[in-house]
């Protein structure tokens, strides 16, 4: 997916606010990290820079290539 730049600027501003809110919360470190990573991935997805599951897929393909050799 690709989002128009005029919207993406506002989304990135809001993401920065959200990340600060997470940092200032009383969430446990692992919980805070999950919130941060997932929100960043969503913004990357709407900017066409992320596909859900792509890391898992590339690891699986690398493992299959290694098993063939």
Steps between C-alpha positions, in 0.01 A plus 500: 500500500616852433365809676508854365786703643269769640340238723823321578651813657216520749513126565872520577439793734232304680724192514772706668245622757382144556854370548567773758180402678621139513839608635332703774259223597539243773503212253751225557793521256394202288142626475622846401724346235208307349288816481787690337595236245143431392411867458820566304426201276150630434636837389759324284218292346288804409811648340561187292818405689378193691318176427367302796677167528788593269772425757355159580465419130861595419630293795301200381633539144859525628452186708359311200797607284745387771327161524529447121877563502 
